[in-house]
Amino acid sequence: MALSLPPTAVIRVSRGNFDPARFAEVERMTHQTGTYLTPAISRLHGLSHYFAGASPSGSIVHVSIWESDANAQQMGKLKEMIVDARRDAEAAGVAFTPIVNYPIAWHI
């Protein structure tokens, strides 16, 4: 299936790290935050795809594809993300790295 994206599309990557001994707790938190993040993020303009996952090695990632950098920037103002999900993730021991938006160079 070919993905049709505008030339302005970006990939937004949010990463965090945690003690692998807390994997079960972080995985549970990841599923729970999805219950309120999914409807909130789905309402934002310009979203193409969104993926979230946690690894037993101690890393968590949220990767999304947006029609433009301006669309991706909406995430930085979304209360459910910047207040609620951050609070829940930090309570589970997740420490975040800076979020980066990448212009898409190519895709399959």
Buried (B, 14 or more C-beta within 10 A) or exposed (E): EEEEBEEBBBBBBBBBBBEEEBBEBBBEBBEEBBEBBEEBBEEBEBBBEBEBEBBEEBBBBBBBBBBBBEBBBBBEEBEBBEEBBBEBBBEBBBEBEEBEBEEBEEEE
